[in-house]
Amino acid sequence: MPKQVDHESRRRQIADAVCRLADERGLEGVTLRDVAARAEVSMGAVQRCFRTKEEMLVFALTHIGERVAARVTSRLVESPAQSARTALGHAATEVSLLREEHRAEARVWLAFVAQAAVSPSLAEILRANYAELQTVFSRLVGEAATGADPDREARTLLALTDGLTSHVLIGHLSSTAALDVLDGHLHRLWGESVN
């Protein structure tokens, strides 16, 4: 009797292999053959899951976006009594990928952001991810009743988190310094003085 394969599980296994390779070599170093070897599956298995490399990359980017969104959601629901201000700080910290345990994910995310500049299908996924995050950020800014324009502040915060991720990855800022910048921005957003 042939072995039954969980198709979605196999696709996630391959997406994880894509991410590990992209972390080591950038997206230009991701080949179907290397992905198959890293995922410990045959080339045929990769090709049954994904017709093209582009389709595989789109799935991998979606997979990363889902992981980040799940962490944001988890941070927002783990303490339902937290204020909108605290929730926004937690969410922004998760999105910025500044902690050491998220460094590999940050490198992969930025590799996808760079590739999306020339890949409409990747750009579409990123726009959807950013729109979803902007909605959450905007809602939290609005709930904090700061008098600020929630949509503009949400866009600003998303741009800041991506920028801080880049600055940490290239060594311009330490994680601690980047978190300090993020914290200072949030304090100013709430109209609080920053020491």
VOBA-1610 file (N, C-alpha, C; in pm, whole numbers, padded with zeros to 5 digits, always signed):
BEGIN
Met+00085-00118+00000Met+00000+00000+00000Met+00089+00124+00000Pro+00061+00224-00089Pro+00145+00343-00094Pro+00135+00426+00034Lys+00244+00491+00067Lys+00250+00575+00186Lys+00165+00700+00165Gln+00082+00733+00263Gln-00001+00853+00255Gln+00082+00974+00302Val+00078+01081+00223Val+00155+01201+00255Val+00059+01315+00283Asp+00079+01382+00393Asp+00000+01501+00426Asp+00055+01616+00340His-00022+01653+00238His+00024+01751+00138His+00060+01886+00202Glu-00026+01935+00291Glu+00001+02065+00354Glu+00124+02058+00443Ser+00139+01951+00514Ser+00257+01935+00599Ser+00384+01932+00514Arg+00378+01863+00402Arg+00493+01856+00311Arg+00525+01995+00256Arg+00423+02072+00221Arg+00445+02208+00169Arg+00512+02296+00275Arg+00469+02283+00400Arg+00532+02361+00508Arg+00675+02316+00532Gln+00700+02185+00521Gln+00835+02131+00535Gln+00926+02191+00427Ile+00876+02199+00306Ile+00953+02257+00196Ile+00971+02406+00217Ala+00867+02476+00265Ala+00878+02619+00292Ala+00984+02646+00399Asp+00989+02562+00500Asp+01092+02578+00603Asp+01232+02560+00544Ala+01245+02465+00450Ala+01374+02445+00384Ala+01410+02568+00300Val+01313+02625+00231Val+01336+02749+00154Val+01389+02857+00247Cys+01326+02871+00361Cys+01365+02976+00456Cys+01506+02954+00510Arg+01540+02830+00542Arg+01675+02803+00592Arg+01780+02834+00485Leu+01751+02796+00361Leu+01845+02826+00252Leu+01854+02976+00227Ala+01740+03044+00228Ala+01740+03189+00206Ala+01816+03261+00316Asp+01808+03210+00438Asp+01882+03270+00548Asp+02032+03255+00525Glu+02074+03142+00473Glu+02217+03116+00451Glu+02271+03184+00325Arg+02190+03186+00218Arg+02242+03226+00087Arg+02165+03339+00019Gly+02056+03384+00078Gly+01969+03478+00009Gly+01880+03402-00089Leu+01780+03467-00142Leu+01687+03398-00232Leu+01752+03353-00361Glu+01857+03423-00403Glu+01925+03382-00526Glu+01992+03246-00510Gly+02015+03204-00388Gly+02078+03076-00362Gly+01979+02962-00340Val+01851+02990-00360Val+01749+02888-00340Val+01719+02821-00474Thr+01756+02695-00486Thr+01724+02617-00605Thr+01633+02502-00566Leu+01556+02452-00662Leu+01467+02340-00633Leu+01546+02219-00583Arg+01660+02194-00644Arg+01743+02079-00604Arg+01791+02095-00459Asp+01839+02214-00424Asp+01887+02236-00287Asp+01772+02232-00186Val+01656+02283-00225Val+01540+02278-00136Val+01502+02133-00110Ala+01499+02052-00215Ala+01466+01910-00198Ala+01565+01843-00102Ala+01693+01870-00120Ala+01794+01810-00033Ala+01776+01857+00111Arg+01754+01987+00131Arg+01740+02042+00266Arg+01613+01990+00334Ala+01505+01975+00256Ala+01379+01925+00311Ala+01379+01773+00326Glu+01485+01711+00273Glu+01498+01565+00275Glu+01382+01496+00204Val+01350+01551+00086Val+01248+01492-00001Val+01305+01486-00142Ser+01239+01417-00229Ser+01286+01407-00368Ser+01249+01533-00446Met+01319+01554-00557Met+01283+01665-00647Met+01138+01648-00693Gly+01099+01524-00717Gly+00961+01498-00759Gly+00860+01542-00655Ala+00894+01523-00527Ala+00804+01566-00420Ala+00788+01718-00420Val+00900+01789-00440Val+00894+01935-00447Val+00808+01977-00567Gln+00829+01913-00680Gln+00756+01949-00801Gln+00608+01912-00793Arg+00574+01810-00716Arg+00432+01777-00696Arg+00364+01883-00608Cys+00440+01940-00517Cys+00384+02043-00428Cys+00379+02180-00494Phe+00479+02210-00577Phe+00490+02343-00639Phe+00528+02327-00785Arg+00449+02386-00873Arg+00477+02375-01016Arg+00600+02455-01057Thr+00626+02567-00986Thr+00738+02654-01023Thr+00811+02702-00898Lys+00930+02753-00918Lys+01004+02811-00806Lys+00928+02931-00750Glu+00869+03012-00838Glu+00792+03129-00794Glu+00678+03086-00702Glu+00607+02981-00739Glu+00497+02932-00655Glu+00549+02888-00519Met+00665+02823-00518Met+00726+02779-00394Met+00764+02899-00307Leu+00820+03004-00369Leu+00859+03124-00294Leu+00737+03195-00238Val+00630+03203-00317Val+00507+03267-00270Val+00454+03194-00147Phe+00454+03062-00153Phe+00406+02984-00038Phe+00497+03007+00083Ala+00628+03008+00063Ala+00721+03029+00175Ala+00701+03166+00238Leu+00682+03269+00156Leu+00658+03403+00211Leu+00527+03407+00288Thr+00424+03345+00235Thr+00296+03338+00306Thr+00315+03268+00440His+00393+03162+00440His+00422+03085+00561His+00490+03173+00668Ile+00587+03253+00627Ile+00654+03344+00721Ile+00556+03447+00774Gly+00479+03507+00685Gly+00380+03606+00726Gly+00281+03550+00828Glu+00241+03427+00807Glu+00148+03362+00901Glu+00213+03341+01037Arg+00341+03306+01038Arg+00411+03287+01166Arg+00420+03419+01243Val+00456+03526+01174Val+00466+03657+01240Val+00327+03700+01289Ala+00225+03686+01205Ala+00089+03724+01244Ala+00042+03642+01364Ala+00076+03514+01368Ala+00037+03430+01482Ala+00104+03478+01611Arg+00231+03520+01602Arg+00299+03572+01722Arg+00235+03702+01767Val+00201+03789+01672Val+00135+03916+01709Val+00003+03885+01776Thr-00076+03798+01716Thr-00206+03762+01773Thr-00190+03702+01912Ser-00092+03615+01927Ser-00067+03553+02057Ser-00034+03658+02162Arg+00051+03754+02125Arg+00086+03861+02221Arg-00036+03944+02257Leu-00128+03963+02163Leu-00245+04046+02189Leu-00349+03974+02274Val-00356+03842+02264Val-00459+03770+02340Val-00407+03710+02470Glu-00275+03704+02489Glu-00225+03641+02611Glu-00257+03723+02735Ser-00282+03852+02716Ser-00319+03937+02829Ser-00430+04031+02783Pro-00555+03982+02779Pro-00664+04063+02725Pro-00691+04192+02801Ala-00644+04202+02925Ala-00668+04323+03003Ala-00569+04434+02973Gln-00470+04408+02887Gln-00369+04510+02859Gln-00430+04627+02784Ser-00371+04743+02802Ser-00421+04862+02733Ser-00384+04855+02585Ala-00454+04936+02504Ala-00423+04943+02362Ala-00279+04988+02342Arg-00231+05075+02428Arg-00093+05123+02418Arg+00006+05009+02438Thr-00015+04930+02541Thr+00073+04817+02568Thr+00064+04715+02455Ala-00057+04687+02410Ala-00077+04591+02301Ala-00005+04636+02175Leu-00011+04765+02142Leu+00056+04816+02024Leu+00208+04800+02038Gly+00260+04827+02155Gly+00404+04809+02179Gly+00446+04665+02160His+00367+04572+02214His+00398+04429+02197His+00392+04389+02050Ala+00287+04433+01982Ala+00270+04397+01840Ala+00384+04453+01756Ala+00421+04578+01779Ala+00529+04640+01702Ala+00662+04569+01728Thr+00685+04528+01852Thr+00807+04455+01884Thr+00812+04322+01810Glu+00700+04252+01803Glu+00696+04125+01730Glu+00721+04146+01581Val+00661+04248+01524Val+00674+04274+01380Val+00816+04316+01344Ser+00882+04385+01434Ser+01016+04435+01402Ser+01123+04326+01397Leu+01095+04208+01449Leu+01189+04095+01443Leu+01328+04131+01496Leu+01333+04205+01605Leu+01460+04253+01659Leu+01526+04156+01756Arg+01450+04066+01813Arg+01509+03976+01912Arg+01599+03873+01843Glu+01700+03830+01914Glu+01799+03736+01859Glu+01734+03610+01802Glu+01632+03559+01870Glu+01568+03436+01823Glu+01493+03453+01691His+01473+03578+01650His+01406+03604+01523His+01500+03657+01415Arg+01629+03655+01443Arg+01726+03712+01349Arg+01723+03643+01213Ala+01718+03509+01211Ala+01714+03436+01084Ala+01586+03470+01008Glu+01476+03475+01079Glu+01349+03510+01015Glu+01355+03651+00957Ala+01421+03742+01027Ala+01435+03880+00978Ala+01515+03883+00848Arg+01624+03806+00843Arg+01704+03803+00720Arg+01622+03749+00604Val+01545+03646+00628Val+01463+03587+00523Val+01353+03685+00481Trp+01289+03749+00578Trp+01183+03846+00548Trp+01237+03957+00457Leu+01352+04011+00493Leu+01407+04120+00412Leu+01454+04072+00275Ala+01497+03947+00265Ala+01532+03892+00133Ala+01406+03888+00046Phe+01295+03850+00104Phe+01169+03850+00030Phe+01123+03990-00005Val+01141+04086+00086Val+01104+04225+00057Val+01184+04275-00064Ala+01314+04247-00065Ala+01398+04290-00178Ala+01353+04223-00307Gln+01325+04094-00303Gln+01282+04022-00423Gln+01145+04071-00471Ala+01060+04114-00378Ala+00926+04161-00414Ala+00931+04286-00502Ala+01042+04358-00498Ala+01056+04477-00583Ala+01051+04440-00731Val+01085+04313-00764Val+01084+04269-00903Val+00991+04150-00926Ser+00916+04112-00825Ser+00825+03997-00836Ser+00684+04041-00795Pro+00596+04062-00893Pro+00459+04104-00859Pro+00386+04007-00766Ser+00409+03878-00779Ser+00338+03783-00693Ser+00385+03794-00548Leu+00515+03815-00526Leu+00565+03835-00389Leu+00519+03970-00335Ala+00519+04072-00419Ala+00474+04204-00377Ala+00328+04200-00332Glu+00247+04122-00402Glu+00106+04110-00366Glu+00090+04050-00225Ile+00169+03947-00195Ile+00164+03885-00062Ile+00207+03985+00045Leu+00315+04058+00019Leu+00363+04156+00117Leu+00260+04267+00139Arg+00199+04315+00031Arg+00097+04419+00047Arg-00018+04370+00135Ala-00059+04245+00116Ala-00167+04189+00198Ala-00123+04178+00344Asn+00001+04133+00368Asn+00052+04123+00506Asn+00057+04259+00572Tyr+00111+04357+00501Tyr+00121+04491+00558Tyr-00017+04552+00581Ala-00111+04528+00492Ala-00247+04581+00509Ala-00312+04524+00635Glu-00291+04395+00657Glu-00347+04331+00777Glu-00285+04389+00903Leu-00152+04403+00902Leu-00085+04461+01019Leu-00125+04607+01039Gln-00138+04681+00930Gln-00178+04821+00941Gln-00317+04833+01004Thr-00406+04743+00969Thr-00541+04745+01028Thr-00534+04724+01179Val-00453+04628+01222Val-00437+04602+01366Val-00375+04723+01435Phe-00266+04774+01379Phe-00200+04891+01439Phe-00294+05011+01444Ser-00365+05035+01336Ser-00457+05149+01329Ser-00565+05138+01436Arg-00620+05018+01453Arg-00724+04996+01554Arg-00668+05026+01694Leu-00547+04979+01721Leu-00488+05001+01853Leu-00456+05148+01878Val-00406+05218+01776Val-00381+05362+01791Val-00513+05434+01818Gly-00617+05398+01743Gly-00749+05459+01762Gly-00805+05434+01900Glu-00787+05313+01952Glu-00836+05279+02086Glu-00763+05355+02195Ala-00641+05392+02168Ala-00563+05466+02269Ala-00605+05611+02277Ala-00688+05655+02181Ala-00745+05791+02181Ala-00639+05898+02202Thr-00538+05898+02117Thr-00429+05995+02130Thr-00456+06124+02053Gly-00558+06124+01970Gly-00583+06239+01884Gly-00505+06232+01754Ala-00420+06131+01742Ala-00340+06113+01621Ala-00425+06045+01514Asp-00386+06062+01388Asp-00452+05995+01277Asp-00410+05847+01282Pro-00501+05756+01316Pro-00463+05615+01335Pro-00400+05551+01211Asp-00454+05579+01093Asp-00398+05517+00972Asp-00257+05567+00944Arg-00236+05697+00956Arg-00102+05751+00932Arg-00002+05697+01034Glu-00042+05693+01160Glu+00048+05642+01263Glu+00077+05494+01243Ala-00021+05418+01198Ala+00001+05276+01171Ala+00100+05258+01057Arg+00086+05338+00950Arg+00182+05330+00838Arg+00322+05368+00884Thr+00331+05473+00965Thr+00460+05517+01017Thr+00526+05408+01101Leu+00448+05347+01186Leu+00501+05242+01274Leu+00547+05120+01194Leu+00472+05082+01092Leu+00515+04970+01008Leu+00646+05001+00937Ala+00657+05121+00884Ala+00781+05161+00816Ala+00897+05164+00915Leu+00872+05212+01034Leu+00976+05217+01137Leu+01022+05075+01175Thr+00929+04984+01192Thr+00969+04848+01231Thr+01053+04783+01123Asp+01015+04799+00996Asp+01097+04743+00887Asp+01235+04808+00883Gly+01239+04939+00899Gly+01367+05009+00897Gly+01458+04965+01011Leu+01401+04950+01129Leu+01482+04906+01243Leu+01535+04765+01220Thr+01453+04679+01161Thr+01499+04543+01130Thr+01622+04550+01041Ser+01616+04632+00937Ser+01729+04647+00844Ser+01852+04699+00916His+01836+04800+00999His+01949+04861+01068His+02017+04762+01163Val+01937+04678+01228Val+01997+04577+01316Val+02071+04472+01234Leu+02011+04427+01124Leu+02074+04322+01045Leu+02207+04364+00984Ile+02220+04490+00946Ile+02347+04534+00887Ile+02447+04581+00992Gly+02405+04582+01119Gly+02496+04619+01226Gly+02503+04767+01255His+02412+04845+01197His+02412+04989+01225His+02361+05017+01367Leu+02264+04936+01411Leu+02209+04949+01546Leu+02213+04812+01614Ser+02229+04814+01744Ser+02212+04691+01821Ser+02062+04669+01842Ser+02024+04550+01880Ser+01883+04523+01910Ser+01834+04615+02022Thr+01919+04636+02121Thr+01882+04722+02234Thr+01858+04865+02187Ala+01947+04916+02103Ala+01931+05053+02053Ala+01805+05064+01967Ala+01779+04962+01885Ala+01661+04965+01800Ala+01533+04961+01884Leu+01532+04879+01988Leu+01415+04875+02077Leu+01396+05008+02147Asp+01506+05076+02180Asp+01500+05207+02241Asp+01437+05309+02144Val+01474+05302+02015Val+01415+05390+01914Val+01264+05364+01905Leu+01227+05237+01899Leu+01086+05200+01890Leu+01009+05248+02012Asp+01066+05225+02130Asp+01003+05269+02254Asp+00988+05421+02257Gly+01092+05493+02213Gly+01084+05639+02209Gly+00975+05687+02116His+00963+05623+02000His+00856+05661+01906His+00719+05640+01969Leu+00700+05526+02036Leu+00570+05499+02098Leu+00540+05599+02210His+00640+05635+02288His+00619+05736+02393His+00577+05870+02332Arg+00643+05909+02224Arg+00605+06036+02158Arg+00464+06028+02100Leu+00429+05911+02047Leu+00294+05892+01993Leu+00189+05914+02101Trp+00220+05869+02222Trp+00124+05887+02332Trp+00136+06024+02398Gly+00226+06108+02347Gly+00242+06242+02402Gly+00323+06244+02530Glu+00403+06142+02552Glu+00485+06134+02673Glu+00627+06181+02640Ser+00690+06240+02738Ser+00828+06281+02717Ser+00919+06158+02720Val+01029+06168+02644Val+01125+06059+02639Val+01252+06107+02705Asn+01303+06026+02800Asn+01425+06066+02871Asn+01547+06045+02786
//
